[in-house]
């Protein structure tokens, strides 16, 4: 199992839409959820190309407490099943 924590979501949004857009998105849209959704789309394509079937889940809650511990209150934001496409 892999756990990927996006640690610079606001910076990614700022690069994509500029400082003013980042301020507006911070008020209207969850920057972390927005970046995670884009990342999930890219992962789905890459997994399919490699023939990997997986479940990718974007959750709100878990945080890395230290290098050895993960805090796990979970609320699922989005879920995606990835299947190999028949050619």
Secondary structure, DSSP 8 states (H G I E B T S, - for coil): ------S-HHHHHHHHHHHHHHHHHHHHS-HHHHHHHHHHHHHHHHHHHHT--EEEEEEES-EE-SSS-EE---EEEEEEEE-----
